[in-house]
Amino acid sequence: MNQITTVGADLAKEVIVVCAADASGRMMFFKQFSFLGFSAWAANLPPCTVGMEACSSAHHWARVLSGLGHRPKLMAPEFVKPFRKSRGTKNDRNDAEAILSAVRDPNMRFVSVKSLEQQSLLACHRMRQGWHVERTALINRTRGLLAEFGIWLGRSSGTLCRALPRLAEDETVAPRVRTLLAQAHEHLRQLDRQIEQCQGQIALHAKHDEAAQRLSQITGIGPITASAMVATISDARDFRNGRQMAAWVGLVPKQSSSGGKERLGAITKRGDTYLRGLLVQGARSSLQSALRRPLEKRSRLEQWIAELSGRVGYHKTLTAIANKHARICWAILARGESYPNFADSMARRLVSP
């Protein structure tokens, strides 16, 4: 009997469907497992390559399979989709077969497996982001309800938060509404405490992690962005160059080129939305810093930023700076350089004719 050498595993919330093949690529069988059943089956399987889509549980299974002696390979779902034979019939069996075909492709690009430390740090970032969204939604909801009773406190979230304790005790407000306002105020205080705790964990990581410290030397890259970059990117050398990493974050223009004629559009906005948002926020800080600094004291990079702002406008400049920051981060992480040593050579290229 031929031995299994490659497995495609379609991960779902409750079941895992696998498609196994031998060295020649001939499919041998399909099987469906529960989570515990898949782990037990993999423990008795000879060492082989296991392909999976990079979903929420994929990094966990990659670590488990590595511990069992297998070679896990994670792939972006968009790269697996073209390998599905029937575009009109999507099911677990077809998905597992597509994953098996994709992992055997010699030109496939794989996702690095995140360590337990990286994923625990990313959990802090994700929860912090989620609590920020929840806090904003609660403030907007409360402001809208107050407007229905003729109370308008403006658009400032700080003004609303400071006014809630007073409104909760104001007898001119309906008693039922006062109770709701007190609950909303307590919920906001709880969210603030949770956000502060997450930010403390992130700041602690940025302070003690050597790679995050090197990234923090870049103007516009603060502790949160540096920590998120280190936690999200397992190995920067997975990208061939800085442009590929900028494309992964979604900061390069869409292309619709044909016949040798290049057509570029707006940025793709693909990849990690959280990381891209942090880079754009940092770009805003860099732009403001460059424009405030006297002309004779600007670095070459700041000169490039100021000239670009006058030429293409505010929003395109922010995108260009965020793109540049992504490329600089790649160089620092992939080559192990520090920003001061890298900045001069990069700045000379920016201003060269």
C-alpha positions, 0 to 999 in steps of 0.5 A: 500500500502506498504511504501518505505523504501529503494531506489537505485539511479543511478546518471548520468550527466543529469538524475537520475534513482531510484529503490524503495523497501519496508521493505521486499526488494520487488521492487515496481517501477523504475522512472527516474528524472531530477536533480530538479525532483529528489530533489522534489520527495525526499522531498515528500518521507517518511524518508528512506535509499537511496543508491548511488555510490560514484561518483562526485555528490554523496556527494552533494546529500547525504547532500541534502538527509540528510537535507530532513530527509533521510539516504544516504549511499554511496558505492564504485562502485566496491562493487556495480558491483557484484550485477548487475544481467546481466553482459552483459547488463549495463543500468541505470535501472540495475544499480539502481537495483544493488545499491538497492541490495547492500545497503541492504547487511548487510556486505557492507562497506560504504563511509563517506559523505564529508562536504562542507568544505572538498569538497571545500578544495579538490577542491583546491587540485584537481585544483592545481594538474590539473594546475601542469599537465597542466604546465608540458604539456605546458613546454614539448610542448614548449621544443619540438617545440623549438627543431624543430628550433634547439634550445635545452635548456636542461631538466630543466623546470626552464631554459626553463622558464627563457629563454622564455622572451629572445627567444620571443625577439630574431630576429633570431627566426621566428616572428610567433614562437616569438609570440607563445613563448610570449604567452606560457610564459604568460600562464606559469606565469598565471599557476604559480599564480594559483598554488601559490594561491591554495597552499596558501589556503592549507597552511592556512588550514594546519596551523589552522586545529588541525588534520592537525597540528598533522599529520604535526609532522610526518617526511615526512608529510608536509602541503599539504599531511596533508591537503589532508589527512584530506580533503579526509578522512571524518572519519578515524574510517571507517577503522578498522585498519591502514592496511585497510587504507593503502590498500584503498590508494593502498599501499599493495601488490596484493594477489593471494593466494589459498590452504593456500599458500600465493602469494604476488605481486606488490602493488595494486595502487588502491584508491586515486592516488593523496594521494598515490603520496603525501605519496610516495613523503613524504617517499622519504624525510623520507628516505633521512633524515634517511640516512643523520642523523648520526647513533648514532642520529637516532630514532628507526623509522629511524634505521628501515628505514636505515636497510630496505633500505640496505635489500630490495632496494630503491623503495621497501623501499619507498613503505614500508615507505609510507605504514607506514605513512598511518598507522600512519596517521590512528592511529593519526586521528582515536584515536586522538593521537599526533605523539610524544606520538605514535612514541615511542611505534611504534618504539619499535615494529619495532625493537623488535625481 
